[in-house]
C-alpha cells in the first residue's frame, strides 16, 4: 500500500488513506479494507519497518542482478541535493560515483550476509 502510494507521489499518511478510499487499484491492494492514517504512520515509524525495507531492497537488488535485469555498474546510492540555482557544485560527478562504488558494493555484501 505504501509503495503504491509512493509511486503515485503521495507521501502523507492522510493522503494515503484518502487514496485508499478513492483509487480502485489501491482498493484492490488493500482488499477494500479501511486503513486509518494513524496505522499507516505508526507502521512507517516503527523500528522494525526500517530493517524490513533495507532487507527487501537488498534481496530485490540481488534478484534483479541475478536475472541480468540491471547491471552492477548501474547501482549506486545517489545523495544528490540540487539547489534551485543549480551550478557545477550541485551535481554528482562521475569520479565521486566511481570512488564510492567499491565501498557501496562492500556495504551491500555486508548487509546481505547479515
C-alpha positions, 0 to 999 in steps of 0.5 A, spaced: 500 500 500 505 504 501 509 503 495 503 504 491 502 510 494 509 512 493 509 511 486 503 515 485 507 521 489 503 521 495 507 521 501 502 523 507 499 518 511 492 522 510 493 522 503 494 515 503 488 513 506 484 518 502 487 514 496 485 508 499 478 510 499 478 513 492 483 509 487 480 502 485 487 499 484 489 501 491 482 498 493 484 492 490 491 492 494 488 493 500 482 488 499 477 494 500 479 494 507 479 501 511 486 503 513 486 509 518 492 514 517 494 513 524 496 505 522 499 507 516 504 512 520 505 508 526 507 502 521 512 507 517 515 509 524 516 503 527 523 500 528 522 494 525 519 497 518 526 500 517 530 493 517 524 490 513 525 495 507 533 495 507 532 487 507 527 487 501 531 492 497 537 488 498 534 481 496 530 485 490 537 488 488 540 481 488 534 478 484 534 483 479 542 482 478 541 475 478 536 475 472 541 480 468 535 485 469 540 491 471 547 491 471 552 492 477 555 498 474 548 501 474 547 501 482 549 506 486 546 510 492 545 517 489 545 523 495 544 528 490 541 535 493 540 540 487 539 547 489 534 551 485 540 555 482 543 549 480 551 550 478 557 545 477 557 544 485 550 541 485 551 535 481 554 528 482 560 527 478 562 521 475 569 520 479 565 521 486 560 515 483 566 511 481 570 512 488 564 510 492 562 504 488 567 499 491 565 501 498 557 501 496 558 494 493 562 492 500 556 495 504 551 491 500 555 484 501 555 486 508 548 487 509 546 481 505 550 476 509 547 479 515 
